[in-house]
Amino acid sequence: MNPKVLSIFNNAKIFLSSEELKELALCIDKEFGKPTPKKAKKKTALENWTLESVTEKLMATQFNKNRRA
């Protein structure tokens, strides 16, 4: 956090009540909007192959009673 912003925040915590801090937060959200969430990185094919998924696929296909040899 920017030192100037941190100083303002610490002063606000000292001089404002909890209700006033909530009101200030609402005003800031209205004025500037909330930060947009970052997009999640798409997983590659190798990252999708966890031990659980491999085990589930093997159990469903390789050890199926109805599977013909």
Biopython code that builds the backbone (N, CA, C, O; Angstrom):
import numpy as np
from Bio.PDB.StructureBuilder import StructureBuilder

atoms = [
    (1, "MET", "N", (0.849, -1.170, 0.000)),
    (1, "MET", "CA", (0.000, 0.000, 0.000)),
    (1, "MET", "C", (0.900, 1.240, 0.000)),
    (1, "MET", "O", (1.937, 1.268, 0.662)),
    (2, "ASN", "N", (0.492, 2.240, -0.737)),
    (2, "ASN", "CA", (1.206, 3.501, -0.816)),
    (2, "ASN", "C", (1.322, 4.111, 0.593)),
    (2, "ASN", "O", (0.338, 4.105, 1.332)),
    (3, "PRO", "N", (2.499, 4.639, 0.985)),
    (3, "PRO", "CA", (2.651, 5.213, 2.335)),
    (3, "PRO", "C", (1.664, 6.341, 2.637)),
    (3, "PRO", "O", (1.203, 6.474, 3.770)),
    (4, "LYS", "N", (1.343, 7.146, 1.634)),
    (4, "LYS", "CA", (0.398, 8.239, 1.848)),
    (4, "LYS", "C", (-0.994, 7.682, 2.148)),
    (4, "LYS", "O", (-1.686, 8.173, 3.039)),
    (5, "VAL", "N", (-1.397, 6.660, 1.402)),
    (5, "VAL", "CA", (-2.702, 6.036, 1.609)),
    (5, "VAL", "C", (-2.740, 5.336, 2.963)),
    (5, "VAL", "O", (-3.747, 5.393, 3.669)),
    (6, "LEU", "N", (-1.643, 4.678, 3.322)),
    (6, "LEU", "CA", (-1.571, 3.998, 4.612)),
    (6, "LEU", "C", (-1.702, 4.991, 5.757)),
    (6, "LEU", "O", (-2.375, 4.708, 6.747)),
    (7, "SER", "N", (-1.070, 6.145, 5.632)),
    (7, "SER", "CA", (-1.160, 7.189, 6.652)),
    (7, "SER", "C", (-2.591, 7.698, 6.787)),
    (7, "SER", "O", (-3.089, 7.871, 7.899)),
    (8, "ILE", "N", (-3.251, 7.936, 5.658)),
    (8, "ILE", "CA", (-4.644, 8.397, 5.687)),
    (8, "ILE", "C", (-5.540, 7.345, 6.329)),
    (8, "ILE", "O", (-6.422, 7.673, 7.122)),
    (9, "PHE", "N", (-5.310, 6.074, 5.982)),
    (9, "PHE", "CA", (-6.114, 4.984, 6.545)),
    (9, "PHE", "C", (-5.933, 4.889, 8.057)),
    (9, "PHE", "O", (-6.909, 4.740, 8.793)),
    (10, "ASN", "N", (-4.695, 4.975, 8.520)),
    (10, "ASN", "CA", (-4.440, 4.908, 9.972)),
    (10, "ASN", "C", (-5.078, 6.080, 10.702)),
    (10, "ASN", "O", (-5.618, 5.904, 11.793)),
    (11, "ASN", "N", (-5.025, 7.275, 10.116)),
    (11, "ASN", "CA", (-5.675, 8.437, 10.729)),
    (11, "ASN", "C", (-7.188, 8.259, 10.753)),
    (11, "ASN", "O", (-7.843, 8.623, 11.730)),
    (12, "ALA", "N", (-7.743, 7.701, 9.682)),
    (12, "ALA", "CA", (-9.185, 7.474, 9.641)),
    (12, "ALA", "C", (-9.598, 6.489, 10.729)),
    (12, "ALA", "O", (-10.639, 6.667, 11.362)),
    (13, "LYS", "N", (-8.789, 5.449, 10.952)),
    (13, "LYS", "CA", (-9.121, 4.479, 12.010)),
    (13, "LYS", "C", (-9.103, 5.135, 13.381)),
    (13, "LYS", "O", (-9.874, 4.752, 14.261)),
    (14, "ILE", "N", (-8.237, 6.113, 13.573)),
    (14, "ILE", "CA", (-8.132, 6.776, 14.873)),
    (14, "ILE", "C", (-9.308, 7.732, 15.098)),
    (14, "ILE", "O", (-9.895, 7.758, 16.180)),
    (15, "PHE", "N", (-9.644, 8.510, 14.075)),
    (15, "PHE", "CA", (-10.605, 9.594, 14.262)),
    (15, "PHE", "C", (-12.043, 9.248, 13.912)),
    (15, "PHE", "O", (-12.955, 9.970, 14.316)),
    (16, "LEU", "N", (-12.278, 8.169, 13.175)),
    (16, "LEU", "CA", (-13.642, 7.829, 12.773)),
    (16, "LEU", "C", (-14.146, 6.624, 13.552)),
    (16, "LEU", "O", (-13.375, 5.739, 13.922)),
    (17, "SER", "N", (-15.452, 6.605, 13.794)),
    (17, "SER", "CA", (-16.055, 5.445, 14.454)),
    (17, "SER", "C", (-16.205, 4.324, 13.427)),
    (17, "SER", "O", (-15.985, 4.535, 12.235)),
    (18, "SER", "N", (-16.575, 3.144, 13.889)),
    (18, "SER", "CA", (-16.718, 2.013, 12.974)),
    (18, "SER", "C", (-17.839, 2.256, 11.960)),
    (18, "SER", "O", (-17.730, 1.855, 10.801)),
    (19, "GLU", "N", (-18.920, 2.916, 12.400)),
    (19, "GLU", "CA", (-20.009, 3.238, 11.473)),
    (19, "GLU", "C", (-19.552, 4.233, 10.413)),
    (19, "GLU", "O", (-19.916, 4.116, 9.243)),
    (20, "GLU", "N", (-18.758, 5.205, 10.825)),
    (20, "GLU", "CA", (-18.255, 6.197, 9.876)),
    (20, "GLU", "C", (-17.262, 5.572, 8.897)),
    (20, "GLU", "O", (-17.216, 5.957, 7.728)),
    (21, "LEU", "N", (-16.473, 4.618, 9.366)),
    (21, "LEU", "CA", (-15.552, 3.907, 8.475)),
    (21, "LEU", "C", (-16.315, 3.103, 7.427)),
    (21, "LEU", "O", (-15.917, 3.053, 6.263)),
    (22, "LYS", "N", (-17.421, 2.472, 7.846)),
    (22, "LYS", "CA", (-18.244, 1.718, 6.897)),
    (22, "LYS", "C", (-18.857, 2.653, 5.859)),
    (22, "LYS", "O", (-18.907, 2.332, 4.672)),
    (23, "GLU", "N", (-19.321, 3.812, 6.319)),
    (23, "GLU", "CA", (-19.905, 4.793, 5.402)),
    (23, "GLU", "C", (-18.848, 5.304, 4.416)),
    (23, "GLU", "O", (-19.133, 5.476, 3.231)),
    (24, "LEU", "N", (-17.644, 5.543, 4.905)),
    (24, "LEU", "CA", (-16.551, 5.969, 4.037)),
    (24, "LEU", "C", (-16.225, 4.904, 2.996)),
    (24, "LEU", "O", (-15.977, 5.224, 1.834)),
    (25, "ALA", "N", (-16.223, 3.648, 3.406)),
    (25, "ALA", "CA", (-15.949, 2.548, 2.482)),
    (25, "ALA", "C", (-17.019, 2.472, 1.396)),
    (25, "ALA", "O", (-16.702, 2.243, 0.229)),
    (26, "LEU", "N", (-18.273, 2.662, 1.771)),
    (26, "LEU", "CA", (-19.357, 2.667, 0.785)),
    (26, "LEU", "C", (-19.201, 3.815, -0.204)),
    (26, "LEU", "O", (-19.409, 3.635, -1.404)),
    (27, "CYS", "N", (-18.839, 4.988, 0.291)),
    (27, "CYS", "CA", (-18.645, 6.141, -0.589)),
    (27, "CYS", "C", (-17.490, 5.900, -1.560)),
    (27, "CYS", "O", (-17.586, 6.247, -2.738)),
    (28, "ILE", "N", (-16.410, 5.312, -1.074)),
    (28, "ILE", "CA", (-15.265, 5.027, -1.944)),
    (28, "ILE", "C", (-15.648, 3.998, -2.995)),
    (28, "ILE", "O", (-15.266, 4.132, -4.158)),
    (29, "ASP", "N", (-16.401, 2.966, -2.600)),
    (29, "ASP", "CA", (-16.854, 1.962, -3.566)),
    (29, "ASP", "C", (-17.742, 2.576, -4.641)),
    (29, "ASP", "O", (-17.630, 2.228, -5.817)),
    (30, "LYS", "N", (-18.631, 3.495, -4.236)),
    (30, "LYS", "CA", (-19.511, 4.152, -5.208)),
    (30, "LYS", "C", (-18.708, 5.026, -6.159)),
    (30, "LYS", "O", (-18.954, 5.035, -7.365)),
    (31, "GLU", "N", (-17.744, 5.761, -5.608)),
    (31, "GLU", "CA", (-16.979, 6.724, -6.408)),
    (31, "GLU", "C", (-16.027, 6.044, -7.390)),
    (31, "GLU", "O", (-15.946, 6.431, -8.556)),
    (32, "PHE", "N", (-15.318, 5.041, -6.916)),
    (32, "PHE", "CA", (-14.281, 4.425, -7.739)),
    (32, "PHE", "C", (-14.638, 3.026, -8.208)),
    (32, "PHE", "O", (-14.004, 2.504, -9.124)),
    (33, "GLY", "N", (-15.626, 2.420, -7.606)),
    (33, "GLY", "CA", (-15.995, 1.057, -7.971)),
    (33, "GLY", "C", (-15.046, 0.068, -7.325)),
    (33, "GLY", "O", (-13.925, 0.405, -6.943)),
    (34, "LYS", "N", (-15.516, -1.143, -7.214)),
    (34, "LYS", "CA", (-14.670, -2.184, -6.637)),
    (34, "LYS", "C", (-13.706, -2.679, -7.703)),
    (34, "LYS", "O", (-14.035, -2.659, -8.889)),
    (35, "PRO", "N", (-12.516, -3.125, -7.297)),
    (35, "PRO", "CA", (-11.572, -3.625, -8.294)),
    (35, "PRO", "C", (-12.117, -4.871, -8.974)),
    (35, "PRO", "O", (-12.715, -5.733, -8.331)),
    (36, "THR", "N", (-11.907, -4.953, -10.264)),
    (36, "THR", "CA", (-12.396, -6.115, -11.010)),
    (36, "THR", "C", (-11.506, -7.318, -10.702)),
    (36, "THR", "O", (-10.283, -7.186, -10.651)),
    (37, "PRO", "N", (-12.105, -8.477, -10.499)),
    (37, "PRO", "CA", (-11.290, -9.662, -10.206)),
    (37, "PRO", "C", (-10.487, -10.062, -11.433)),
    (37, "PRO", "O", (-10.944, -9.931, -12.568)),
    (38, "LYS", "N", (-9.279, -10.554, -11.177)),
    (38, "LYS", "CA", (-8.427, -11.004, -12.265)),
    (38, "LYS", "C", (-8.939, -12.325, -12.803)),
    (38, "LYS", "O", (-9.478, -13.148, -12.063)),
    (39, "LYS", "N", (-8.766, -12.514, -14.088)),
    (39, "LYS", "CA", (-9.202, -13.763, -14.694)),
    (39, "LYS", "C", (-8.289, -14.891, -14.240)),
    (39, "LYS", "O", (-7.072, -14.730, -14.146)),
    (40, "ALA", "N", (-8.892, -16.020, -13.964)),
    (40, "ALA", "CA", (-8.116, -17.184, -13.554)),
    (40, "ALA", "C", (-7.376, -17.740, -14.762)),
    (40, "ALA", "O", (-7.891, -17.760, -15.881)),
    (41, "LYS", "N", (-6.177, -18.183, -14.506)),
    (41, "LYS", "CA", (-5.374, -18.743, -15.574)),
    (41, "LYS", "C", (-5.948, -20.098, -15.980)),
    (41, "LYS", "O", (-6.293, -20.914, -15.126)),
    (42, "LYS", "N", (-6.047, -20.328, -17.280)),
    (42, "LYS", "CA", (-6.549, -21.612, -17.746)),
    (42, "LYS", "C", (-5.496, -22.681, -17.483)),
    (42, "LYS", "O", (-4.301, -22.461, -17.685)),
    (43, "LYS", "N", (-5.954, -23.823, -17.036)),
    (43, "LYS", "CA", (-5.036, -24.914, -16.750)),
    (43, "LYS", "C", (-4.681, -25.638, -18.032)),
    (43, "LYS", "O", (-5.511, -25.792, -18.928)),
    (44, "THR", "N", (-3.465, -26.071, -18.105)),
    (44, "THR", "CA", (-3.046, -26.846, -19.263)),
    (44, "THR", "C", (-3.505, -28.293, -19.068)),
    (44, "THR", "O", (-3.965, -28.661, -17.987)),
    (45, "ALA", "N", (-3.381, -29.086, -20.085)),
    (45, "ALA", "CA", (-3.840, -30.471, -20.024)),
    (45, "ALA", "C", (-3.103, -31.245, -18.931)),
    (45, "ALA", "O", (-3.702, -32.087, -18.262)),
    (46, "LEU", "N", (-1.831, -30.974, -18.747)),
    (46, "LEU", "CA", (-1.069, -31.695, -17.730)),
    (46, "LEU", "C", (-1.502, -31.324, -16.322)),
    (46, "LEU", "O", (-1.502, -32.176, -15.432)),
    (47, "GLU", "N", (-1.873, -30.061, -16.103)),
    (47, "GLU", "CA", (-2.305, -29.644, -14.774)),
    (47, "GLU", "C", (-3.659, -30.255, -14.416)),
    (47, "GLU", "O", (-3.970, -30.426, -13.237)),
    (48, "ASN", "N", (-4.458, -30.581, -15.420)),
    (48, "ASN", "CA", (-5.768, -31.174, -15.160)),
    (48, "ASN", "C", (-5.655, -32.633, -14.720)),
    (48, "ASN", "O", (-6.582, -33.170, -14.114)),
    (49, "TRP", "N", (-4.543, -33.269, -15.017)),
    (49, "TRP", "CA", (-4.369, -34.677, -14.694)),
    (49, "TRP", "C", (-3.825, -34.834, -13.284)),
    (49, "TRP", "O", (-2.635, -35.084, -13.090)),
    (50, "THR", "N", (-4.690, -34.689, -12.317)),
    (50, "THR", "CA", (-4.285, -34.931, -10.937)),
    (50, "THR", "C", (-4.421, -36.407, -10.644)),
    (50, "THR", "O", (-5.028, -37.152, -11.414)),
    (51, "LEU", "N", (-3.857, -36.822, -9.537)),
    (51, "LEU", "CA", (-3.886, -38.232, -9.167)),
    (51, "LEU", "C", (-5.318, -38.726, -9.015)),
    (51, "LEU", "O", (-5.631, -39.853, -9.400)),
    (52, "GLU", "N", (-6.199, -37.882, -8.448)),
    (52, "GLU", "CA", (-7.578, -38.291, -8.243)),
    (52, "GLU", "C", (-8.288, -38.510, -9.576)),
    (52, "GLU", "O", (-9.017, -39.488, -9.741)),
    (53, "SER", "N", (-8.076, -37.600, -10.526)),
    (53, "SER", "CA", (-8.784, -37.735, -11.792)),
    (53, "SER", "C", (-8.304, -38.964, -12.555)),
    (53, "SER", "O", (-9.107, -39.646, -13.193)),
    (54, "VAL", "N", (-7.014, -39.252, -12.498)),
    (54, "VAL", "CA", (-6.483, -40.435, -13.179)),
    (54, "VAL", "C", (-7.065, -41.694, -12.548)),
    (54, "VAL", "O", (-7.463, -42.616, -13.259)),
    (55, "THR", "N", (-7.117, -41.738, -11.229)),
    (55, "THR", "CA", (-7.653, -42.900, -10.529)),
    (55, "THR", "C", (-9.127, -43.086, -10.864)),
    (55, "THR", "O", (-9.572, -44.210, -11.099)),
    (56, "GLU", "N", (-9.889, -41.993, -10.888)),
    (56, "GLU", "CA", (-11.309, -42.094, -11.205)),
    (56, "GLU", "C", (-11.513, -42.612, -12.625)),
    (56, "GLU", "O", (-12.394, -43.442, -12.853)),
    (57, "LYS", "N", (-10.728, -42.147, -13.569)),
    (57, "LYS", "CA", (-10.873, -42.589, -14.952)),
    (57, "LYS", "C", (-10.499, -44.056, -15.101)),
    (57, "LYS", "O", (-11.153, -44.795, -15.837)),
    (58, "LEU", "N", (-9.455, -44.478, -14.408)),
    (58, "LEU", "CA", (-9.063, -45.887, -14.479)),
    (58, "LEU", "C", (-10.123, -46.779, -13.848)),
    (58, "LEU", "O", (-10.452, -47.837, -14.383)),
    (59, "MET", "N", (-10.648, -46.351, -12.723)),
    (59, "MET", "CA", (-11.674, -47.156, -12.056)),
    (59, "MET", "C", (-12.920, -47.268, -12.933)),
    (59, "MET", "O", (-13.575, -48.310, -12.951)),
    (60, "ALA", "N", (-13.245, -46.208, -13.654)),
    (60, "ALA", "CA", (-14.448, -46.214, -14.475)),
    (60, "ALA", "C", (-14.265, -47.011, -15.766)),
    (60, "ALA", "O", (-15.226, -47.590, -16.271)),
    (61, "THR", "N", (-13.055, -47.048, -16.303)),
    (61, "THR", "CA", (-12.863, -47.688, -17.606)),
    (61, "THR", "C", (-12.171, -49.042, -17.516)),
    (61, "THR", "O", (-12.680, -50.033, -18.040)),
    (62, "GLN", "N", (-11.047, -49.093, -16.876)),
    (62, "GLN", "CA", (-10.230, -50.305, -16.875)),
    (62, "GLN", "C", (-10.806, -51.425, -16.011)),
    (62, "GLN", "O", (-10.672, -52.602, -16.346)),
    (63, "PHE", "N", (-11.430, -51.071, -14.931)),
    (63, "PHE", "CA", (-11.912, -52.092, -14.010)),
    (63, "PHE", "C", (-13.428, -52.248, -14.056)),
    (63, "PHE", "O", (-14.036, -52.700, -13.085)),
    (64, "ASN", "N", (-14.028, -51.884, -15.157)),
    (64, "ASN", "CA", (-15.467, -52.021, -15.348)),
    (64, "ASN", "C", (-15.805, -53.494, -15.568)),
    (64, "ASN", "O", (-15.166, -54.162, -16.381)),
    (65, "LYS", "N", (-16.804, -54.000, -14.849)),
    (65, "LYS", "CA", (-17.190, -55.419, -14.988)),
    (65, "LYS", "C", (-17.719, -55.727, -16.380)),
    (65, "LYS", "O", (-17.529, -56.833, -16.886)),
    (66, "ASN", "N", (-18.370, -54.771, -16.993)),
    (66, "ASN", "CA", (-18.986, -54.995, -18.300)),
    (66, "ASN", "C", (-17.998, -54.832, -19.463)),
    (66, "ASN", "O", (-18.370, -55.022, -20.621)),
    (67, "ARG", "N", (-16.772, -54.489, -19.167)),
    (67, "ARG", "CA", (-15.779, -54.257, -20.212)),
    (67, "ARG", "C", (-15.335, -55.595, -20.805)),
    (67, "ARG", "O", (-15.039, -56.544, -20.080)),
    (68, "ARG", "N", (-15.297, -55.647, -22.120)),
    (68, "ARG", "CA", (-14.860, -56.887, -22.784)),
    (68, "ARG", "C", (-13.354, -56.872, -22.933)),
    (68, "ARG", "O", (-12.760, -55.840, -23.246)),
    (69, "ALA", "N", (-12.749, -58.005, -22.712)),
    (69, "ALA", "CA", (-11.281, -58.120, -22.808)),
    (69, "ALA", "C", (-10.840, -58.381, -24.208)),
    (69, "ALA", "O", (-9.643, -58.505, -24.465)),
]
sb = StructureBuilder()
sb.init_structure("model")
sb.init_model(0)
sb.init_chain("A")
sb.init_seg("    ")
for serial, (resi, resn, name, xyz) in enumerate(atoms, 1):
    if name == "N":
        sb.init_residue(resn, " ", resi, " ")
    sb.init_atom(name, np.array(xyz, "f"), 0.0, 1.0, " ", f" {name:<3s}", serial, name[0])
structure = sb.get_structure()
